Amino acid sequence: MNKVLERVLHEIETLPECEQARIARVLETEVRKARGKAPVPAGRWAQLVDRMRREAPLEGRSEEFLKRVRTFRDHFDLRPGPAGE
């Protein structure tokens, strides 16, 4: 780890708990920015988008995910079932 970062982290340990939490949130935000990732948004569709971004099925990195999507697609049917169901 970078010496400056180590020194700063040791200094943060001496601060009150509320200040440590605030600084941790700022650091977390900056690390996400550096990695090019936004915080995970709430909601089902946003979670799906985040998962798609993470697994990148179009780049071939998630064969299992693609298999499940194709199975769902192939068996998806909007027609009403028999009257007994």
Secondary structure, 3 states (H helix, E strand, C coil): CCHHHHHHHHHHHCCCHHHHHHHHHHHHHHHHHHHCCCCCCCCHHHHHHHHHHHHCHHHCCCHHHHHHHHHHHHHCCCCCCCCCC
